[in-house]
Amino acid sequence: MATSSSSIPSPHFFLQVEQMRPSQDFEPRYDGQGHWKPPNPLGSNELIQEEAASWYEFDNWHARAVGALDDEKYDYKTFSFYSNEGRIWMWEGDATSSRIGDGVSNRRIRPRVTGRQRHANRSSSDESEDSAHTDDWAQLSFLWPIPQDPLHRSRITRRGNSRQVRLQQRNSIGLYQLLPEPYRAASDQRHGAQGHGGILGDLPILIALLALSVLPSEVGGALVNCLRRTYRPHQYNIGRGWAQPQRGIVVRTLCDTDRDSDDLAIQRVEAYEMGRFGTFAA
C-alpha cells in the first residue's frame, strides 16, 4: 500500500459523466497511422443527452447519485475523452464548447445547427464558445518513474514517456478492467509485489477509465459500486465499453468549498490523485 496521509482528511468532491459523440456535420480525421482521431473544430463534438447527466457526490470513501446541484461548487477539473479501437484519446477541457488545437482539421460538410443550451451548475470560469486551445487530442500515456515513489507506480497523463504502465500487480483485476490491452504493463512487468505498481492521475482521468470500461447504461452503477479509497473491481463484462466505436465522454469534477476552505478542499482531492491514501488501482 502507498503511504497514507493522516494529516489530510479524506476527499470530498462531486463528479459528472456526460456522453459525447463526434458530430456528423464534419468529416472524420485520422492520424499518421490511419487510425481515427477525435475532431477538433468548435461544434464537432456534441453531447448525446437531451438533459444534463446526474451528479454524484464522493464523500467518506463512497459515491452516491445526487441528481442536480443547487449550490455553486469550486470547478476543479474537466477532461474530455474518446475510446476507439482500443485507444483512449484525452483532452483537458470541455470538448463540446471549445475549439481544440488548430480547430480546422475536420472540414464541415453540413450547415451548423444550434444544439441545446448548456445546463446550469457551470462555473463562471467555464470556457466560452469562442475559446480555443493550442493542445490537440493526445493518446493516453504514462509517466514513470515518479520522483520519490518507491512503489514504482505510473502517472497517467497526456504527455507521458511510455504507452504502457510500468508495473502491475500479479493476479490483480483492476488494471485489466480499467485499461485496454495496449496500455497494460509488458508481460514481464505483470508480477509486481503486493502494494507495488499501479496507476495514479488526475481525478477526471481515473473516473473516465472506469466509465469507458463499461456500457453507457452501466456507468452510474459502476461509479457507485467501484469508487472507493482504492478502486473496487466491477462485475460487468470486461471490454464491452471499449467495443463501442468512437465513444466519447466529458468528465467534470467539483470541490466542495462549503465544508472546507478552497485550499483544503483542493488539497484533499490532490492527495487522492497522488496516491497518498493508497494506489487507485494496481
DOBA-360587 format. One record per residue (C-alpha): residue number from 1; residue in one letter; x, y, z. Coordinates in Angstrom, 3 decimals. Example, Ala and Ser with C-alpha at 12.3 -4.5 7.8 and 13.67 -1.06 7.14 Angstrom:
// DOBA-360587
{nr->1, rest->A, east->12.300, north->-4.500, up->7.800}
{nr->2, rest->S, east->13.670, north->-1.060, up->7.140}
***
This chain:
// DOBA-360587
{nr->1, rest->M, east->0.000, north->0.000, up->0.000}
{nr->2, rest->A, east->1.031, north->3.589, up->-0.570}
{nr->3, rest->T, east->1.927, north->5.721, up->2.392}
{nr->4, rest->S, east->-1.267, north->7.178, up->3.861}
{nr->5, rest->S, east->-1.719, north->10.807, up->4.809}
{nr->6, rest->S, east->-3.210, north->11.006, up->8.288}
{nr->7, rest->S, east->-2.938, north->14.790, up->8.374}
{nr->8, rest->I, east->-5.261, north->15.318, up->5.379}
{nr->9, rest->P, east->-8.987, north->14.446, up->5.631}
{nr->10, rest->S, east->-10.493, north->12.118, up->3.041}
{nr->11, rest->P, east->-11.508, north->13.830, up->-0.209}
{nr->12, rest->H, east->-14.948, north->15.267, up->-0.825}
{nr->13, rest->F, east->-15.893, north->16.082, up->-4.404}
{nr->14, rest->F, east->-18.675, north->15.972, up->-6.996}
{nr->15, rest->L, east->-18.456, north->14.396, up->-10.429}
{nr->16, rest->Q, east->-20.474, north->14.142, up->-13.602}
{nr->17, rest->V, east->-20.041, north->11.951, up->-16.690}
{nr->18, rest->E, east->-21.780, north->13.091, up->-19.865}
{nr->19, rest->Q, east->-21.910, north->11.030, up->-23.054}
{nr->20, rest->M, east->-20.398, north->12.690, up->-26.124}
{nr->21, rest->R, east->-20.087, north->11.831, up->-29.822}
{nr->22, rest->P, east->-18.416, north->13.307, up->-32.921}
{nr->23, rest->S, east->-20.775, north->15.452, up->-34.958}
{nr->24, rest->Q, east->-21.808, north->14.068, up->-38.333}
{nr->25, rest->D, east->-21.532, north->17.613, up->-39.711}
{nr->26, rest->F, east->-17.765, north->17.242, up->-40.036}
{nr->27, rest->E, east->-15.510, north->14.944, up->-41.993}
{nr->28, rest->P, east->-13.603, north->12.392, up->-39.886}
{nr->29, rest->R, east->-9.854, north->12.718, up->-39.483}
{nr->30, rest->Y, east->-7.077, north->10.191, up->-38.968}
{nr->31, rest->D, east->-3.581, north->10.164, up->-37.522}
{nr->32, rest->G, east->-0.406, north->9.317, up->-39.403}
{nr->33, rest->Q, east->-1.031, north->5.577, up->-38.985}
{nr->34, rest->G, east->-4.546, north->5.761, up->-40.388}
{nr->35, rest->H, east->-6.286, north->5.479, up->-37.014}
{nr->36, rest->W, east->-9.359, north->7.583, up->-36.304}
{nr->37, rest->K, east->-8.675, north->10.709, up->-34.254}
{nr->38, rest->P, east->-11.254, north->12.871, up->-32.458}
{nr->39, rest->P, east->-12.369, north->16.064, up->-34.228}
{nr->40, rest->N, east->-11.216, north->19.498, up->-33.119}
{nr->41, rest->P, east->-13.340, north->22.327, up->-34.678}
{nr->42, rest->L, east->-15.821, north->24.159, up->-32.476}
{nr->43, rest->G, east->-19.107, north->22.239, up->-32.631}
{nr->44, rest->S, east->-17.560, north->18.999, up->-33.875}
{nr->45, rest->N, east->-18.101, north->17.249, up->-30.531}
{nr->46, rest->E, east->-21.641, north->17.128, up->-29.189}
{nr->47, rest->L, east->-23.418, north->15.843, up->-26.105}
{nr->48, rest->I, east->-25.826, north->12.972, up->-26.602}
{nr->49, rest->Q, east->-28.274, north->13.546, up->-23.739}
{nr->50, rest->E, east->-31.152, north->15.947, up->-24.076}
{nr->51, rest->E, east->-30.974, north->16.617, up->-20.339}
{nr->52, rest->A, east->-27.962, north->17.125, up->-18.118}
{nr->53, rest->A, east->-26.472, north->13.977, up->-16.629}
{nr->54, rest->S, east->-26.755, north->13.303, up->-12.912}
{nr->55, rest->W, east->-24.128, north->14.477, up->-10.491}
{nr->56, rest->Y, east->-22.507, north->12.143, up->-7.983}
{nr->57, rest->E, east->-21.073, north->13.018, up->-4.605}
{nr->58, rest->F, east->-17.954, north->11.268, up->-3.316}
{nr->59, rest->D, east->-17.666, north->11.530, up->0.442}
{nr->60, rest->N, east->-16.412, north->9.239, up->3.209}
{nr->61, rest->W, east->-14.951, north->6.922, up->0.527}
{nr->62, rest->H, east->-18.292, north->6.262, up->-1.203}
{nr->63, rest->A, east->-20.085, north->7.722, up->-4.220}
{nr->64, rest->R, east->-23.806, north->8.332, up->-4.439}
{nr->65, rest->A, east->-26.102, north->9.921, up->-7.011}
{nr->66, rest->V, east->-27.379, north->13.367, up->-6.033}
{nr->67, rest->G, east->-29.093, north->14.443, up->-9.271}
{nr->68, rest->A, east->-28.705, north->18.176, up->-9.852}
{nr->69, rest->L, east->-26.600, north->20.527, up->-7.742}
{nr->70, rest->D, east->-28.259, north->23.564, up->-6.190}
{nr->71, rest->D, east->-25.201, north->25.311, up->-4.788}
{nr->72, rest->E, east->-22.201, north->26.631, up->-6.603}
{nr->73, rest->K, east->-19.102, north->24.462, up->-6.192}
{nr->74, rest->Y, east->-15.456, north->25.043, up->-6.996}
{nr->75, rest->D, east->-14.784, north->23.946, up->-10.582}
{nr->76, rest->Y, east->-11.847, north->21.570, up->-10.121}
{nr->77, rest->K, east->-11.008, north->19.818, up->-13.409}
{nr->78, rest->T, east->-12.806, north->18.914, up->-16.629}
{nr->79, rest->F, east->-11.473, north->16.480, up->-19.228}
{nr->80, rest->S, east->-12.898, north->15.040, up->-22.451}
{nr->81, rest->F, east->-12.239, north->11.525, up->-23.744}
{nr->82, rest->Y, east->-12.847, north->9.212, up->-26.671}
{nr->83, rest->S, east->-12.347, north->5.466, up->-26.850}
{nr->84, rest->N, east->-11.956, north->3.794, up->-30.226}
{nr->85, rest->E, east->-10.325, north->0.551, up->-31.389}
{nr->86, rest->G, east->-8.547, north->0.042, up->-28.068}
{nr->87, rest->R, east->-7.136, north->3.573, up->-27.970}
{nr->88, rest->I, east->-8.118, north->6.246, up->-25.478}
{nr->89, rest->W, east->-7.834, north->9.882, up->-26.515}
{nr->90, rest->M, east->-7.946, north->12.698, up->-23.981}
{nr->91, rest->W, east->-8.086, north->16.466, up->-23.879}
{nr->92, rest->E, east->-8.140, north->18.797, up->-20.889}
{nr->93, rest->G, east->-11.341, north->20.838, up->-21.049}
{nr->94, rest->D, east->-14.883, north->20.548, up->-22.361}
{nr->95, rest->A, east->-14.585, north->19.487, up->-25.996}
{nr->96, rest->T, east->-18.253, north->20.257, up->-26.654}
{nr->97, rest->S, east->-17.789, north->24.000, up->-26.159}
{nr->98, rest->S, east->-14.238, north->24.614, up->-27.374}
{nr->99, rest->R, east->-12.105, north->24.751, up->-30.472}
{nr->100, rest->I, east->-9.254, north->22.291, up->-29.967}
{nr->101, rest->G, east->-5.761, north->22.673, up->-31.380}
{nr->102, rest->D, east->-5.825, north->24.409, up->-34.766}
{nr->103, rest->G, east->-9.558, north->23.767, up->-34.932}
{nr->104, rest->V, east->-9.526, north->23.162, up->-38.672}
{nr->105, rest->S, east->-8.543, north->19.504, up->-39.043}
{nr->106, rest->N, east->-12.114, north->18.416, up->-39.822}
{nr->107, rest->R, east->-13.915, north->20.139, up->-42.700}
{nr->108, rest->R, east->-17.577, north->20.968, up->-42.081}
{nr->109, rest->I, east->-19.826, north->19.143, up->-44.540}
{nr->110, rest->R, east->-23.230, north->20.273, up->-43.199}
{nr->111, rest->P, east->-24.643, north->23.650, up->-42.112}
{nr->112, rest->R, east->-24.294, north->24.440, up->-38.437}
{nr->113, rest->V, east->-27.331, north->23.693, up->-36.264}
{nr->114, rest->T, east->-27.521, north->25.209, up->-32.784}
{nr->115, rest->G, east->-27.580, north->22.496, up->-30.109}
{nr->116, rest->R, east->-29.324, north->22.520, up->-26.754}
{nr->117, rest->Q, east->-28.365, north->25.163, up->-24.251}
{nr->118, rest->R, east->-25.738, north->24.076, up->-21.777}
{nr->119, rest->H, east->-27.166, north->23.166, up->-18.382}
{nr->120, rest->A, east->-26.744, north->25.019, up->-15.111}
{nr->121, rest->N, east->-24.118, north->24.430, up->-12.388}
{nr->122, rest->R, east->-21.279, north->25.743, up->-14.509}
{nr->123, rest->S, east->-18.549, north->27.861, up->-13.031}
{nr->124, rest->S, east->-18.105, north->31.444, up->-14.178}
{nr->125, rest->S, east->-14.628, north->30.420, up->-15.332}
{nr->126, rest->D, east->-16.027, north->27.921, up->-17.847}
{nr->127, rest->E, east->-14.873, north->28.272, up->-21.422}
{nr->128, rest->S, east->-16.936, north->30.309, up->-23.836}
{nr->129, rest->E, east->-17.849, north->29.047, up->-27.271}
{nr->130, rest->D, east->-15.173, north->31.276, up->-28.735}
{nr->131, rest->S, east->-12.418, north->29.785, up->-26.610}
{nr->132, rest->A, east->-9.559, north->27.936, up->-28.246}
{nr->133, rest->H, east->-6.709, north->25.770, up->-27.001}
{nr->134, rest->T, east->-3.462, north->25.038, up->-28.779}
{nr->135, rest->D, east->-3.159, north->21.497, up->-27.456}
{nr->136, rest->D, east->-4.710, north->18.828, up->-29.664}
{nr->137, rest->W, east->-6.146, north->15.473, up->-28.607}
{nr->138, rest->A, east->-3.497, north->13.088, up->-27.285}
{nr->139, rest->Q, east->-3.489, north->9.388, up->-26.585}
{nr->140, rest->L, east->-3.391, north->8.126, up->-23.042}
{nr->141, rest->S, east->0.187, north->7.749, up->-21.828}
{nr->142, rest->F, east->2.102, north->7.178, up->-18.601}
{nr->143, rest->L, east->4.880, north->8.993, up->-16.814}
{nr->144, rest->W, east->7.373, north->6.921, up->-14.854}
{nr->145, rest->P, east->9.402, north->6.705, up->-12.781}
{nr->146, rest->I, east->7.678, north->9.125, up->-10.430}
{nr->147, rest->P, east->10.248, north->11.002, up->-8.302}
{nr->148, rest->Q, east->10.470, north->9.788, up->-4.696}
{nr->149, rest->D, east->7.947, north->6.996, up->-5.276}
{nr->150, rest->P, east->9.352, north->3.646, up->-4.078}
{nr->151, rest->L, east->6.235, north->1.754, up->-5.239}
{nr->152, rest->H, east->7.065, north->2.006, up->-8.983}
{nr->153, rest->R, east->3.682, north->3.475, up->-9.863}
{nr->154, rest->S, east->2.759, north->5.177, up->-13.148}
{nr->155, rest->R, east->1.047, north->8.540, up->-13.506}
{nr->156, rest->I, east->-1.496, north->8.764, up->-16.323}
{nr->157, rest->T, east->-1.022, north->11.857, up->-18.446}
{nr->158, rest->R, east->-1.261, north->13.169, up->-21.991}
{nr->159, rest->R, east->2.483, north->13.863, up->-22.098}
{nr->160, rest->G, east->3.993, north->10.687, up->-20.700}
{nr->161, rest->N, east->7.154, north->8.828, up->-21.643}
{nr->162, rest->S, east->5.503, north->5.429, up->-22.134}
{nr->163, rest->R, east->2.381, north->3.929, up->-23.682}
{nr->164, rest->Q, east->2.330, north->1.223, up->-21.011}
{nr->165, rest->V, east->2.035, north->1.044, up->-17.249}
{nr->166, rest->R, east->5.422, north->0.429, up->-15.665}
{nr->167, rest->L, east->4.349, north->-2.343, up->-13.294}
{nr->168, rest->Q, east->1.131, north->-4.032, up->-12.273}
{nr->169, rest->Q, east->0.458, north->-6.500, up->-9.521}
{nr->170, rest->R, east->0.251, north->-10.227, up->-10.089}
{nr->171, rest->N, east->-3.335, north->-11.534, up->-10.343}
{nr->172, rest->S, east->-4.834, north->-8.054, up->-9.890}
{nr->173, rest->I, east->-8.000, north->-7.497, up->-11.914}
{nr->174, rest->G, east->-8.073, north->-3.708, up->-11.506}
{nr->175, rest->L, east->-5.896, north->-2.699, up->-14.442}
{nr->176, rest->Y, east->-7.382, north->-5.432, up->-16.634}
{nr->177, rest->Q, east->-10.759, north->-3.759, up->-16.155}
{nr->178, rest->L, east->-9.627, north->-0.166, up->-16.484}
{nr->179, rest->L, east->-7.066, north->-0.311, up->-19.300}
{nr->180, rest->P, east->-7.304, north->-1.765, up->-22.810}
{nr->181, rest->E, east->-4.553, north->-4.250, up->-23.613}
{nr->182, rest->P, east->-2.136, north->-1.795, up->-25.344}
{nr->183, rest->Y, east->-1.812, north->0.242, up->-22.131}
{nr->184, rest->R, east->-1.223, north->-2.589, up->-19.673}
{nr->185, rest->A, east->2.235, north->-3.418, up->-18.392}
{nr->186, rest->A, east->4.501, north->-5.534, up->-20.560}
{nr->187, rest->S, east->4.146, north->-9.264, up->-19.883}
{nr->188, rest->D, east->7.397, north->-9.376, up->-17.910}
{nr->189, rest->Q, east->6.219, north->-6.474, up->-15.711}
{nr->190, rest->R, east->2.977, north->-8.072, up->-14.526}
{nr->191, rest->H, east->4.462, north->-9.584, up->-11.403}
{nr->192, rest->G, east->4.628, north->-6.656, up->-9.006}
{nr->193, rest->A, east->4.922, north->-7.412, up->-5.327}
{nr->194, rest->Q, east->1.927, north->-6.646, up->-3.128}
{nr->195, rest->G, east->1.493, north->-2.890, up->-2.857}
{nr->196, rest->H, east->3.754, north->-2.087, up->-5.821}
{nr->197, rest->G, east->2.885, north->-0.813, up->-9.288}
{nr->198, rest->G, east->-0.438, north->0.564, up->-10.485}
{nr->199, rest->I, east->-1.739, north->3.934, up->-11.596}
{nr->200, rest->L, east->-2.239, north->7.481, up->-10.309}
{nr->201, rest->G, east->-3.538, north->10.502, up->-12.160}
{nr->202, rest->D, east->-5.853, north->13.471, up->-12.450}
{nr->203, rest->L, east->-9.254, north->12.751, up->-10.951}
{nr->204, rest->P, east->-11.250, north->13.039, up->-14.219}
{nr->205, rest->I, east->-8.874, north->10.605, up->-15.912}
{nr->206, rest->L, east->-9.325, north->7.947, up->-13.221}
{nr->207, rest->I, east->-13.098, north->8.380, up->-13.401}
{nr->208, rest->A, east->-13.037, north->8.198, up->-17.203}
{nr->209, rest->L, east->-11.153, north->4.895, up->-17.232}
{nr->210, rest->L, east->-13.938, north->3.382, up->-15.150}
{nr->211, rest->A, east->-16.734, north->4.974, up->-17.201}
{nr->212, rest->L, east->-15.274, north->3.934, up->-20.565}
{nr->213, rest->S, east->-14.710, north->0.352, up->-19.427}
{nr->214, rest->V, east->-18.464, north->-0.285, up->-19.107}
{nr->215, rest->L, east->-21.501, north->0.418, up->-21.248}
{nr->216, rest->P, east->-23.148, north->3.863, up->-21.007}
{nr->217, rest->S, east->-26.107, north->2.328, up->-19.202}
{nr->218, rest->E, east->-23.742, north->0.835, up->-16.604}
{nr->219, rest->V, east->-21.767, north->3.995, up->-15.783}
{nr->220, rest->G, east->-23.939, north->5.091, up->-12.852}
{nr->221, rest->G, east->-23.789, north->1.695, up->-11.177}
{nr->222, rest->A, east->-20.039, north->1.469, up->-11.733}
{nr->223, rest->L, east->-19.415, north->4.871, up->-10.157}
{nr->224, rest->V, east->-21.445, north->4.000, up->-7.070}
{nr->225, rest->N, east->-20.035, north->0.499, up->-6.634}
{nr->226, rest->C, east->-16.386, north->0.975, up->-7.618}
{nr->227, rest->L, east->-15.205, north->4.384, up->-6.431}
{nr->228, rest->R, east->-13.690, north->3.864, up->-3.011}
{nr->229, rest->R, east->-10.457, north->4.691, up->-1.201}
{nr->230, rest->T, east->-8.899, north->2.464, up->-3.861}
{nr->231, rest->Y, east->-10.650, north->1.017, up->-6.897}
{nr->232, rest->R, east->-13.094, north->-1.820, up->-6.257}
{nr->233, rest->P, east->-13.495, north->-4.089, up->-9.336}
{nr->234, rest->H, east->-16.869, north->-4.143, up->-11.022}
{nr->235, rest->Q, east->-18.935, north->-7.159, up->-12.037}
{nr->236, rest->Y, east->-19.565, north->-6.161, up->-15.656}
{nr->237, rest->N, east->-18.073, north->-7.918, up->-18.655}
{nr->238, rest->I, east->-14.571, north->-6.639, up->-19.369}
{nr->239, rest->G, east->-14.177, north->-4.762, up->-22.629}
{nr->240, rest->R, east->-17.783, north->-4.092, up->-23.576}
{nr->241, rest->G, east->-17.367, north->-0.361, up->-23.104}
{nr->242, rest->W, east->-14.259, north->-0.191, up->-25.299}
{nr->243, rest->A, east->-16.028, north->-2.168, up->-28.042}
{nr->244, rest->Q, east->-18.271, north->0.787, up->-28.845}
{nr->245, rest->P, east->-16.711, north->2.796, up->-31.709}
{nr->246, rest->Q, east->-15.910, north->6.482, up->-31.241}
{nr->247, rest->R, east->-17.389, north->6.580, up->-27.765}
{nr->248, rest->G, east->-16.919, north->9.901, up->-26.037}
{nr->249, rest->I, east->-17.470, north->11.307, up->-22.564}
{nr->250, rest->V, east->-16.924, north->14.581, up->-20.719}
{nr->251, rest->V, east->-15.954, north->14.231, up->-17.051}
{nr->252, rest->R, east->-16.439, north->17.216, up->-14.746}
{nr->253, rest->T, east->-15.253, north->17.363, up->-11.146}
{nr->254, rest->L, east->-16.083, north->19.953, up->-8.495}
{nr->255, rest->C, east->-14.728, north->20.524, up->-4.982}
{nr->256, rest->D, east->-16.950, north->21.278, up->-2.027}
{nr->257, rest->T, east->-15.720, north->24.580, up->-0.659}
{nr->258, rest->D, east->-18.697, north->24.999, up->1.681}
{nr->259, rest->R, east->-17.243, north->22.492, up->4.121}
{nr->260, rest->D, east->-13.580, north->23.466, up->3.759}
{nr->261, rest->S, east->-11.522, north->26.408, up->2.648}
{nr->262, rest->D, east->-10.679, north->26.420, up->-1.057}
{nr->263, rest->D, east->-7.101, north->25.374, up->-0.351}
{nr->264, rest->L, east->-8.020, north->22.458, up->1.923}
{nr->265, rest->A, east->-10.757, north->21.198, up->-0.408}
{nr->266, rest->I, east->-8.283, north->21.093, up->-3.282}
{nr->267, rest->Q, east->-5.542, north->19.604, up->-1.109}
{nr->268, rest->R, east->-7.821, north->16.714, up->-0.154}
{nr->269, rest->V, east->-8.530, north->15.843, up->-3.783}
{nr->270, rest->E, east->-4.898, north->16.254, up->-4.834}
{nr->271, rest->A, east->-3.844, north->13.826, up->-2.102}
{nr->272, rest->Y, east->-6.272, north->11.279, up->-3.579}
{nr->273, rest->E, east->-4.839, north->11.839, up->-7.070}
{nr->274, rest->M, east->-1.262, north->11.455, up->-5.826}
{nr->275, rest->G, east->-1.964, north->8.158, up->-4.089}
{nr->276, rest->R, east->-1.408, north->9.379, up->-0.537}
{nr->277, rest->F, east->-4.431, north->7.369, up->0.618}
{nr->278, rest->G, east->-3.439, north->4.339, up->-1.483}
{nr->279, rest->T, east->-2.801, north->3.488, up->-5.128}
{nr->280, rest->F, east->-6.007, north->3.969, up->-7.132}
{nr->281, rest->A, east->-5.621, north->0.625, up->-8.951}
{nr->282, rest->A, east->-2.688, north->-1.758, up->-9.196}
***
